[in-house]
């Protein structure tokens, strides 16, 4: 039973355009959400997070939106750059800070 | 500052053989995690240590998997005997504390295990 789902295994975007990566969750106890970025042969690195008390968090070119009623979050990257090409994982935790539950990842390819 | 170090990076073994993975966390990080990442999936937590104590090992298949962090620094994850389904990337991560809402987890590059 996947509690965090990333339904698009891959996404291809032209350089300079917006990339939108989506994530859905089923556990209503999840209160905190994170996005990780992973390059080949490297471990995931933290990118951006959002708490359920907010519906938006922005950091430079990266913005995460949370729709708690729909149990949906998305990561927007604008403008997209070739160096953004990587696998992006969505992760969630409850407010007690228990274990992170990861989605299956979305491979983003930004074409020059 | 050195990141999380894992070795080996790759391991190929035949089924029923034992295998061990080693992790050295970032200096000063009290919390250490072992994750398993199957192909096309996200990381899944196997075990979490707070110093030398395993505080969450509910996801660790204890019939064949074992882990230790004897001095509260580096850690070893062992599989004995390995099965075909154990083929995956084994990731180690560390953080200053155990609450992911407060403390960022830093991941190592992983060990890719192939069981034939």
Interface residues (C-beta under 8 A of the other chain):
Chain A: X4 X9 X32 X34 X41 X42 X43 X44 X45 X46 X51 X89 X91 X93 X95 X97 X98 X99 X100 X102 X103 X104 X105
Chain B: X4 X9 X40 X41 X42 X43 X44 X45 X48 X56 X91 X93 X98 X99 X100 X101 X102 X104 X105 X106 X107 X108 X109 X110
